[in-house]
């Protein structure tokens, strides 16, 4: 389960705070006090050692044994790369076609079927108990770690300690670090074996320590919960976690749909939920053109690539998927990959060839909208709900299809000079 989630938007990108690291803050302070003085590299290390000593005191107060404290804390190492990744900002804004095509692949589909054959009995046992069908568990597993082939390469305790000792999100990561140490003691894990993402997500299913502690269970009956070594533990834990997130037994995630030619795109999005019967009455059909059907199930329409791209209708379980990773892109990928593992053919609509916008392009777009009175907040290069609403209102006022999507026609109408075009002209 990743800590940094993609924004739930038509374009998706990581949103990171631009606060500087502890080392940079120290450097700034020293510069102010001793103008021109050189920085002692050992100073930052001393600060980390002081911080981890404080963490050791907290761990002891929370019941961690002295043996674990003596074994783990002196060996903690500050990970400079973790701070770099925490501060990084992607240059380009990822499109839905780019995201989807890299994640819902033939390899993952076939590997998912292979893993189904391997764990068929367990998967059906979990489905009976928790209500989560096998193909969904396999889709999560495939998207998180390629079915365990890549679980990350960063030392989890070092990474969490580094982030706990960094001021930006110290409170959150201090708690996750302390939970991880307790987890290590509870499950008799070795520090060297606790490898994961730079933000501390662990194992086949990439659980943060708090999720590991509360939802991970022993699936193979060996008396230990080990999300790195045991596929059975990982699958069982994923099923338990999804059930606790609110998975609704017997319901799909959603499905691809066909929208009528006169569809009002202002009615798309989570705020515009209607029953299946109501969508059916408006002419929304399944992707193959058959009737959507009747029912009082609440659902909403998503157009992740604008009106020229595929459309989906999302049910309650779609939002459950987003509680695992708060991204519409991710939730669609899980749903479609699950369908493909279960034997479906995937989406029928063609993915449009969308431009790879630079973050500067989106900032320019946001600035133009603000200047015209379509308030989208401070320009930050991220397409979130406010920016989509601003685009939609601009489209309405200019008799354009109001899908809230920053297509090339919107960019041209607003006279946004794209960075790629500037590069070709220089």
Buried (B, 14 or more C-beta within 10 A) or exposed (E): BBBBBBBBBBBBBBBBEEBBBBBEBBBEEBEEEEEEEEEEEEEBEEBBBEBBEEBBEBBBEEEBEEEBBEBBBEEBBBBEEBBEBBBEEEEBBBBBBBBBEEBBBEEBBEBBBEBBEEBEEBBEBBBEEBBBBBBBBBBBBBBBBBBBEEBBEBBBBBBBBBBBBBEBBBEBBBBBBBBBBBBBBEBEBEBEEBBBBBBBBBBBBBBBBBBBBEBBEBBBEEEBBBBBBBBBBBBBBBBBBBBBBEBBEEBBBBBBBBBEEEBEBBBBBBEEBBBBBBBBEBBBBBBEEEEBEEBEBBBBBBBBBBBBBBBBBBBBBBBBBBBBBBBBBBBBBBBBBBBBBBEBEBBEBEBBEBBBBBBBBBBBBBBBBBEEEBEBBEBBBBBBBBBBBBBBBBBBEEEBBBBBBBBEBBBEBBEBEBBBEEEEEE
